[in-house]
C-alpha cells in the first residue's frame, strides 16, 4: 500500500541533481583545491 503524501512543507528543498555553484565560485575566486560541500 502506498504512503499518503503529507500536507506539511518540506524541511528543506530536495535537489534532484548536484549544484556546484559554491565550488565554482570558490575556484573563480582563486581558491584551490575545493572539496565538494557534501565532502567537507
C-alpha distance matrix in Angstrom:
0.0 3.8 6.6 9.3 12.6 15.4 18.6 20.9 22.8 22.4 24.9 26.3 26.1 23.9 26.3 25.1 28.4 31.3 34.0 37.4 39.4 40.5 41.6 43.3 45.2 46.3 47.7 49.4 51.0 52.5 50.2 49.5 47.7 44.5 41.4 38.1 36.7 33.7 36.4 38.6
3.8 0.0 3.8 6.5 9.2 12.4 15.6 17.8 19.4 18.9 21.6 22.9 22.4 20.4 22.8 21.7 25.1 28.0 30.6 34.0 35.9 37.1 38.3 40.0 41.8 43.0 44.4 46.1 47.7 49.2 47.0 46.5 44.8 41.6 38.6 35.1 33.7 30.9 33.8 35.9
6.6 3.8 0.0 3.8 6.5 9.0 12.5 14.4 16.2 15.9 18.4 20.1 20.1 18.4 21.3 20.8 24.4 27.0 29.3 32.8 34.4 35.3 36.8 38.6 40.1 41.3 43.0 44.6 46.0 47.6 45.4 45.1 43.4 40.1 37.1 33.7 31.9 29.2 32.2 34.0
9.3 6.5 3.8 0.0 3.8 6.4 9.3 11.9 14.1 14.6 17.5 19.4 19.3 18.3 21.4 21.2 25.0 27.6 29.5 33.1 34.4 35.3 37.2 38.9 40.1 41.5 43.4 44.7 46.0 47.9 45.8 45.9 44.4 40.9 38.2 34.6 32.6 30.3 33.5 35.1
12.6 9.2 6.5 3.8 0.0 3.8 6.6 9.0 10.6 11.2 14.4 16.1 15.9 15.1 18.3 18.5 22.3 24.9 26.5 30.1 31.1 32.1 34.2 35.7 36.8 38.3 40.3 41.5 42.7 44.8 42.8 43.0 41.7 38.2 35.6 32.0 29.9 27.9 31.3 32.7
15.4 12.4 9.0 6.4 3.8 0.0 3.8 5.5 7.9 9.1 12.0 14.3 14.8 14.9 18.4 19.4 23.1 25.3 26.5 30.0 30.7 31.4 33.7 35.4 36.1 37.5 39.8 40.9 41.9 44.1 42.0 42.5 41.3 37.6 35.1 31.6 29.1 27.3 30.8 31.8
18.6 15.6 12.5 9.3 6.6 3.8 0.0 3.8 6.6 9.3 12.3 14.6 15.1 16.0 19.4 20.7 24.4 26.5 27.2 30.7 31.0 31.7 34.3 35.8 36.2 37.9 40.3 41.1 41.9 44.4 42.5 43.3 42.4 38.7 36.4 32.9 30.2 28.9 32.4 33.2
20.9 17.8 14.4 11.9 9.0 5.5 3.8 0.0 3.8 6.6 8.9 11.7 12.9 14.3 18.0 19.9 23.3 25.0 25.4 28.7 28.8 29.2 31.9 33.6 33.8 35.2 37.9 38.8 39.3 41.8 39.8 40.7 39.8 36.1 33.9 30.5 27.6 26.4 29.9 30.4
22.8 19.4 16.2 14.1 10.6 7.9 6.6 3.8 0.0 3.8 6.5 8.5 9.4 11.4 14.9 17.1 20.3 21.8 22.0 25.3 25.2 25.6 28.4 30.0 30.1 31.7 34.3 35.1 35.6 38.2 36.4 37.4 36.6 32.8 30.8 27.4 24.5 23.6 27.3 27.7
22.4 18.9 15.9 14.6 11.2 9.1 9.3 6.6 3.8 0.0 3.8 5.4 6.6 8.2 11.9 14.3 17.4 18.6 19.1 22.3 22.6 22.8 25.4 27.3 27.6 28.9 31.4 32.5 33.1 35.5 33.4 34.2 33.3 29.6 27.4 24.0 21.1 20.0 23.6 24.2
24.9 21.6 18.4 17.5 14.4 12.0 12.3 8.9 6.5 3.8 0.0 3.8 7.1 9.1 12.5 15.5 18.0 18.5 18.7 21.5 21.7 21.3 23.9 26.1 26.2 27.1 29.9 31.2 31.4 33.6 31.4 32.3 31.4 27.7 25.4 22.3 19.1 18.1 21.6 21.6
26.3 22.9 20.1 19.4 16.1 14.3 14.6 11.7 8.5 5.4 3.8 0.0 3.8 6.3 9.2 12.6 14.8 15.1 14.9 17.8 17.9 17.8 20.4 22.5 22.6 23.7 26.4 27.6 28.0 30.3 28.2 29.1 28.3 24.5 22.4 19.2 16.1 15.5 19.1 19.3
26.1 22.4 20.1 19.3 15.9 14.8 15.1 12.9 9.4 6.6 7.1 3.8 0.0 3.8 6.2 9.5 11.9 12.7 12.6 15.9 16.0 16.7 19.2 20.8 21.3 22.9 25.2 26.2 27.1 29.4 27.6 28.4 27.7 23.9 22.1 18.6 16.0 15.5 19.3 20.0
23.9 20.4 18.4 18.3 15.1 14.9 16.0 14.3 11.4 8.2 9.1 6.3 3.8 0.0 3.8 6.4 9.2 10.6 11.6 15.1 16.2 17.1 19.0 20.7 21.8 23.3 25.2 26.4 27.7 29.7 27.8 28.1 27.0 23.4 21.2 17.5 15.5 14.2 18.0 19.4
26.3 22.8 21.3 21.4 18.3 18.4 19.4 18.0 14.9 11.9 12.5 9.2 6.2 3.8 0.0 3.8 5.7 7.1 8.2 11.8 13.1 14.6 16.2 17.5 19.1 20.7 22.2 23.4 25.1 27.0 25.3 25.4 24.4 20.8 19.0 15.2 13.7 12.8 16.5 18.3
25.1 21.7 20.8 21.2 18.5 19.4 20.7 19.9 17.1 14.3 15.5 12.6 9.5 6.4 3.8 0.0 3.8 7.0 9.3 12.8 14.7 16.7 17.7 18.7 20.8 22.5 23.4 24.7 26.8 28.4 26.8 26.5 25.4 22.1 20.2 16.4 15.7 14.4 17.8 20.1
28.4 25.1 24.4 25.0 22.3 23.1 24.4 23.3 20.3 17.4 18.0 14.8 11.9 9.2 5.7 3.8 0.0 3.8 6.5 9.7 12.1 14.3 14.8 15.5 18.0 19.7 20.2 21.6 23.9 25.3 23.8 23.3 22.2 19.0 17.4 13.7 13.8 12.9 15.8 18.4
31.3 28.0 27.0 27.6 24.9 25.3 26.5 25.0 21.8 18.6 18.5 15.1 12.7 10.6 7.1 7.0 3.8 0.0 3.8 6.4 9.3 11.1 11.2 12.3 14.9 16.1 16.7 18.4 20.6 21.8 20.1 19.6 18.4 15.3 13.7 10.0 10.3 9.9 12.6 15.1
34.0 30.6 29.3 29.5 26.5 26.5 27.2 25.4 22.0 19.1 18.7 14.9 12.6 11.6 8.2 9.3 6.5 3.8 0.0 3.8 5.7 7.9 8.8 9.5 11.6 13.3 14.3 15.5 17.6 19.2 17.9 18.0 17.3 14.0 13.2 9.8 9.7 10.6 13.4 15.0
37.4 34.0 32.8 33.1 30.1 30.0 30.7 28.7 25.3 22.3 21.5 17.8 15.9 15.1 11.8 12.8 9.7 6.4 3.8 0.0 3.8 5.6 5.3 6.0 8.6 10.0 10.6 12.1 14.2 15.6 14.3 14.3 13.8 10.6 10.4 7.7 8.5 10.4 12.3 13.6
39.4 35.9 34.4 34.4 31.1 30.7 31.0 28.8 25.2 22.6 21.7 17.9 16.0 16.2 13.1 14.7 12.1 9.3 5.7 3.8 0.0 3.8 5.5 5.0 6.1 8.6 9.9 10.4 12.2 14.4 13.7 14.6 14.9 11.7 12.4 10.2 10.2 12.8 14.9 15.4
40.5 37.1 35.3 35.3 32.1 31.4 31.7 29.2 25.6 22.8 21.3 17.8 16.7 17.1 14.6 16.7 14.3 11.1 7.9 5.6 3.8 0.0 3.8 5.5 5.2 6.3 8.8 9.9 10.7 12.8 11.3 12.7 13.0 9.5 10.2 8.6 8.0 11.3 12.9 12.6
41.6 38.3 36.8 37.2 34.2 33.7 34.3 31.9 28.4 25.4 23.9 20.4 19.2 19.0 16.2 17.7 14.8 11.2 8.8 5.3 5.5 3.8 0.0 3.8 5.5 5.1 6.3 8.6 9.9 10.9 9.1 9.5 9.5 6.3 7.5 6.5 7.6 10.8 11.5 11.6
43.3 40.0 38.6 38.9 35.7 35.4 35.8 33.6 30.0 27.3 26.1 22.5 20.8 20.7 17.5 18.7 15.5 12.3 9.5 6.0 5.0 5.5 3.8 0.0 3.8 5.5 5.2 6.2 8.7 10.0 9.7 10.3 11.0 8.7 10.7 9.9 11.3 14.2 15.0 15.4
45.2 41.8 40.1 40.1 36.8 36.1 36.2 33.8 30.1 27.6 26.2 22.6 21.3 21.8 19.1 20.8 18.0 14.9 11.6 8.6 6.1 5.2 5.5 3.8 0.0 3.8 5.4 5.0 6.2 8.8 8.8 10.9 12.3 10.0 12.4 12.0 12.4 15.9 16.7 16.3
46.3 43.0 41.3 41.5 38.3 37.5 37.9 35.2 31.7 28.9 27.1 23.7 22.9 23.3 20.7 22.5 19.7 16.1 13.3 10.0 8.6 6.3 5.1 5.5 3.8 0.0 3.8 5.4 5.1 6.6 5.4 7.7 9.2 7.1 10.0 10.6 11.3 14.9 15.0 14.1
47.7 44.4 43.0 43.4 40.3 39.8 40.3 37.9 34.3 31.4 29.9 26.4 25.2 25.2 22.2 23.4 20.2 16.7 14.3 10.6 9.9 8.8 6.3 5.2 5.4 3.8 0.0 3.8 5.3 5.1 5.0 6.0 7.7 6.9 10.3 11.4 13.2 16.4 16.0 15.7
49.4 46.1 44.6 44.7 41.5 40.9 41.1 38.8 35.1 32.5 31.2 27.6 26.2 26.4 23.4 24.7 21.6 18.4 15.5 12.1 10.4 9.9 8.6 6.2 5.0 5.4 3.8 0.0 3.8 5.4 7.3 9.2 11.4 10.7 14.0 14.6 16.0 19.3 19.4 19.0
51.0 47.7 46.0 46.0 42.7 41.9 41.9 39.3 35.6 33.1 31.4 28.0 27.1 27.7 25.1 26.8 23.9 20.6 17.6 14.2 12.2 10.7 9.9 8.7 6.2 5.1 5.3 3.8 0.0 3.8 5.8 9.0 11.6 11.0 14.4 15.5 16.3 19.9 19.8 18.7
52.5 49.2 47.6 47.9 44.8 44.1 44.4 41.8 38.2 35.5 33.6 30.3 29.4 29.7 27.0 28.4 25.3 21.8 19.2 15.6 14.4 12.8 10.9 10.0 8.8 6.6 5.1 5.4 3.8 0.0 3.8 6.3 9.2 9.9 13.6 15.5 17.0 20.4 19.6 18.5
50.2 47.0 45.4 45.8 42.8 42.0 42.5 39.8 36.4 33.4 31.4 28.2 27.6 27.8 25.3 26.8 23.8 20.1 17.9 14.3 13.7 11.3 9.1 9.7 8.8 5.4 5.0 7.3 5.8 3.8 0.0 3.8 6.4 6.7 10.3 12.6 14.0 17.3 16.2 15.0
49.5 46.5 45.1 45.9 43.0 42.5 43.3 40.7 37.4 34.2 32.3 29.1 28.4 28.1 25.4 26.5 23.3 19.6 18.0 14.3 14.6 12.7 9.5 10.3 10.9 7.7 6.0 9.2 9.0 6.3 3.8 0.0 3.0 5.1 8.7 11.6 13.8 16.6 14.9 14.2
47.7 44.8 43.4 44.4 41.7 41.3 42.4 39.8 36.6 33.3 31.4 28.3 27.7 27.0 24.4 25.4 22.2 18.4 17.3 13.8 14.9 13.0 9.5 11.0 12.3 9.2 7.7 11.4 11.6 9.2 6.4 3.0 0.0 3.8 6.6 9.8 12.4 14.7 12.6 12.3
44.5 41.6 40.1 40.9 38.2 37.6 38.7 36.1 32.8 29.6 27.7 24.5 23.9 23.4 20.8 22.1 19.0 15.3 14.0 10.6 11.7 9.5 6.3 8.7 10.0 7.1 6.9 10.7 11.0 9.9 6.7 5.1 3.8 0.0 3.8 6.5 8.8 11.5 10.0 9.7
41.4 38.6 37.1 38.2 35.6 35.1 36.4 33.9 30.8 27.4 25.4 22.4 22.1 21.2 19.0 20.2 17.4 13.7 13.2 10.4 12.4 10.2 7.5 10.7 12.4 10.0 10.3 14.0 14.4 13.6 10.3 8.7 6.6 3.8 0.0 3.8 6.4 8.2 6.2 6.5
38.1 35.1 33.7 34.6 32.0 31.6 32.9 30.5 27.4 24.0 22.3 19.2 18.6 17.5 15.2 16.4 13.7 10.0 9.8 7.7 10.2 8.6 6.5 9.9 12.0 10.6 11.4 14.6 15.5 15.5 12.6 11.6 9.8 6.5 3.8 0.0 3.8 5.4 5.2 6.6
36.7 33.7 31.9 32.6 29.9 29.1 30.2 27.6 24.5 21.1 19.1 16.1 16.0 15.5 13.7 15.7 13.8 10.3 9.7 8.5 10.2 8.0 7.6 11.3 12.4 11.3 13.2 16.0 16.3 17.0 14.0 13.8 12.4 8.8 6.4 3.8 0.0 3.8 5.4 5.5
33.7 30.9 29.2 30.3 27.9 27.3 28.9 26.4 23.6 20.0 18.1 15.5 15.5 14.2 12.8 14.4 12.9 9.9 10.6 10.4 12.8 11.3 10.8 14.2 15.9 14.9 16.4 19.3 19.9 20.4 17.3 16.6 14.7 11.5 8.2 5.4 3.8 0.0 3.8 5.8
36.4 33.8 32.2 33.5 31.3 30.8 32.4 29.9 27.3 23.6 21.6 19.1 19.3 18.0 16.5 17.8 15.8 12.6 13.4 12.3 14.9 12.9 11.5 15.0 16.7 15.0 16.0 19.4 19.8 19.6 16.2 14.9 12.6 10.0 6.2 5.2 5.4 3.8 0.0 3.8
38.6 35.9 34.0 35.1 32.7 31.8 33.2 30.4 27.7 24.2 21.6 19.3 20.0 19.4 18.3 20.1 18.4 15.1 15.0 13.6 15.4 12.6 11.6 15.4 16.3 14.1 15.7 19.0 18.7 18.5 15.0 14.2 12.3 9.7 6.5 6.6 5.5 5.8 3.8 0.0
